[in-house]
Amino acid sequence: MNENSNKVVKLKEEESAFDFRQLGLLCLSNWYWILGSMVACVLIAGIYLWFATSTVTVTGKMEIIDKSKKGSGMSAGLAMLNSLPMGLGSSLGGAMGASSIDAEKEIILSNSLVTNVVKDLGLYTEYRLSKWGRKTLLYQNSPVEVSLDAAHVAWLDTELPLYFHQIKLTISKGADGYTVEPTLVEGKEETDLPEQTFATLPATIKTEAGTLTIKENKLPARLAKPYEGSYTLKVTITPPTQVAKAFIDRTTFEAPSKKVTNMANISLTDENVLRGIDYVNALVDAYNQRANDEKNAEARKTDEFVNARLAMVDAELGSSDAAWENSKKNFQITDPQVDAEEVMTKKGEYEAQMVSFGTQIQLQDYLNEYINNPANLYELIPVNVGVYGGDALPMVSQHNALINQRRELLKSVSEKSPMVQKLTQSIQELHPNIQTAMKRDRQSLMIKKNTVESQYNKYMGRVSSAPKQERVLTEIGRQREIKQAVFLLMLQKREETAMELANITDKGKLIDPPAPEPGSNKPQKKMVLLVALFLGALIPVGILYLLQMLKTKIDTRQELESATKLPILAELTPATADEAIRTLRTNLLLNIKENQKVLLIASANKGDGKSFVAKKLEESIVAIGKSVALINGDMRSLSLSKGQHAADILASPAFAKEVATAKSSNDFVILDSPAMGEYNDALQLASYADATLYVVKAGKTQKADVETLNSNNNIPNPLIVFNV
């Protein structure tokens, strides 16, 4: 810094890396820079706070109600799955546990669900009040309301994969009415539409992106007061899915702790507290609606199945009734005869069992027909029909869970998605197991039925004297009873399904309503101003101190003297070069012994002036009648023959002989070397030298290079030449 304008105190460096006294003197002598920096930082902080977007985090706590837990039956199903070979049970069990926090997070933060929330709340339309360069977000307190027709709202999303469309409006209210400046955005191109003026609202503007309707928003007197005069409003209509992505990025869904699996905190960081609260509430409502839709889809599938079977059984029951009536007419009888009370009692017991097993087998056949149909592979399987054995029920529940997950993913991704393919593979692998389990259940029922039928036939054989018509009527009657039992069971299941459809319960319940988190406001004004004051003081102090403490190059003789204890023979300046060389010659002769004849001229960097010093020193020594041999040891600057290397030449006997010959025939030998910082050639030349003149270039030579000379035993008798 300029000493007259900045008055920077240059302190002598001491061994301590940090000296509070030096720092205090430095601050006192430059107090105006510190004060100015603090004022500037506070002003910058004030400007930042004015234009920065303020945000607050709104958080609500939600309880996740897991409807998939159905007591010991489900537990037994999971135990059975875990016993399956080759790890199949583990993989299926893992999928059944998909209602974890992570799985629910994927659902509640899915783009489709959040997009619905954005549309329901109208968040794709954003209002900002422009004042003094600051644009403040308005929510539920905008003086006007702008709406786009529903068809073009959907069109914005439809076009989004290929083209990004956006509508911008600048609405200015003045004494003469309202002025509207519309702008259409397509990709990166913006098209300004003609300005329109309206004396009153509502008003309609037709654009290529749809029809806009602008009307006044009826606000309470307290909220309407700021808009009584003139104002400028910026309105932006963005594709809902694009807005949804931004909300997803600012939303977190996580458990309060690792041990809690049925609770989650939903947080949104937003500019407006009211908007954040409405968003969290609407998101939970949409999440519950989706869960109920999934539950109702399964119930509706069961209802369709039951109604279809009711129609079939009704037709079959009508045929049985007709056969019963015709048989009685043909045989001309009214009641079957019984030959023995004991036989008929036993026969009745086994007959009742046969009816029960027949009913179950009939239902099994209906289900097998549905499950074995390839068209129903990715459809929900009716659950509440009451004929599943221990093996089939958990697998059917798992199948339905996988189908629901696959359908939800297909709303936002394609069938080629890895997650969809994984679910598809799980469904395909599970389906044969379901078919096998159903087959085993039916075989078990058939075995039981055959056993009962064998006993039944045993007692029927004892009724050999019964008339033929009795046997016919008995068989027809049994078939009628089976059909009637199936019909009554189907009616009961239809009623149960209707009740399930009417029972709407929430999957997620907000136990703590959304509210702003304490201390979540950003930026925090007091903290920003305090940091600005601190930085305003720290920056200039740090810069001033570091400029002194971290200076690495030598600029002045005083700095050179503090860096080394070696003799400084001369200080060369352009104005006093000739006189300085004579001083160098005199001091050199005083600092070397009589037999020290070989002088090495070295420096840390190329361009430090060592060749200049070598040449001028040679001329000065010759001027006093001494003979001098100047040898260029900088082989790097010479054109060497192929195969030759500078280091090899300097270490060769031939070069050593050349130096010895020059030494024997001259009073002095001067060796000019290359830069020590680039090559080790100077160290090789030092082996021939008796003394070394180390040239220090002001503003270029590093302090560390000079300090190294104090303990460098490879350089003989080092002496310093300061080249300014």
Number of C-alpha atoms within 10 A of each C-alpha: 10 7 9 7 7 12 12 18 18 15 13 11 15 10 6 6 8 12 13 8 9 16 15 12 15 20 21 12 13 18 15 12 18 19 15 13 21 21 16 15 21 20 15 14 19 16 11 14 17 14 13 14 15 17 17 21 24 27 23 22 22 22 16 19 15 12 12 12 10 9 8 9 13 15 13 14 19 21 14 16 20 17 12 12 9 8 12 16 17 16 13 22 19 12 16 19 13 14 19 13 19 13 12 17 17 12 20 20 21 19 21 18 21 25 24 17 24 23 19 13 14 13 21 20 22 17 26 18 19 16 11 7 9 13 18 18 19 18 16 13 15 21 21 18 17 21 16 18 13 11 10 16 19 14 15 22 18 14 12 15 8 9 14 18 21 17 22 19 20 20 21 17 20 13 8 10 13 19 18 21 16 20 19 19 17 14 12 8 9 14 11 12 13 9 11 12 15 14 13 11 14 14 15 14 13 10 13 7 18 18 16 17 16 18 16 14 16 13 14 9 8 7 13 14 11 11 12 9 9 12 16 19 23 19 22 18 23 21 26 25 22 17 19 24 17 11 22 17 11 13 19 16 23 18 18 13 10 8 8 11 16 16 22 23 18 23 24 26 23 21 19 17 19 16 17 24 22 14 24 23 17 18 21 22 18 19 23 19 18 18 20 17 14 18 17 19 15 21 24 18 16 22 22 15 19 23 15 12 17 19 12 13 20 15 12 17 20 13 13 20 15 12 16 19 14 12 17 17 11 9 13 10 13 9 9 14 12 14 12 10 9 11 17 17 12 15 19 14 12 21 20 16 17 21 20 17 20 22 22 21 20 17 21 21 15 14 20 16 10 17 22 14 10 9 9 11 17 18 17 22 21 22 18 16 19 13 19 20 15 15 19 21 21 24 24 23 19 21 25 21 20 23 20 18 17 21 15 18 19 14 12 12 13 12 12 10 12 11 16 19 14 13 18 18 12 19 21 14 13 18 19 13 15 21 17 13 20 24 16 15 19 22 13 14 18 16 12 15 19 14 13 19 17 13 14 20 14 13 19 16 11 12 17 10 9 15 12 10 17 19 14 15 20 14 13 18 16 17 20 21 19 22 24 18 18 24 22 14 18 22 15 13 19 22 13 16 23 15 12 14 18 10 10 15 14 16 19 22 17 19 11 12 14 25 18 19 14 9 9 13 16 17 15 13 14 9 11 17 18 13 15 22 20 14 18 21 21 14 16 20 21 13 12 19 21 11 13 17 17 10 12 15 18 24 18 13 15 10 15 22 14 14 19 16 14 16 14 22 22 22 20 22 14 9 8 10 15 15 14 19 24 16 16 23 19 15 16 21 12 11 13 15 11 9 9 15 19 25 26 31 30 32 29 23 21 14 13 22 20 27 21 13 22 23 13 17 21 21 15 20 19 15 10 9 9 13 15 22 19 17 16 15 23 18 17 14 10 10 9 12 7 6 5 10 12 18 16 12 16 19 14 11 11 11 16 16 11 11 20 14 13 19 17 11 12 14 19 22 26 27 26 25 27 27 20 16 12 11 15 13 22 27 17 17 26 21 14 18 22 19 23 21 25 23 27 29 24 18 13 16 21 18 19 12 18 23 16 12 20 14 8 11 10 13 24 18 19 22 23 25 25 21 22 18
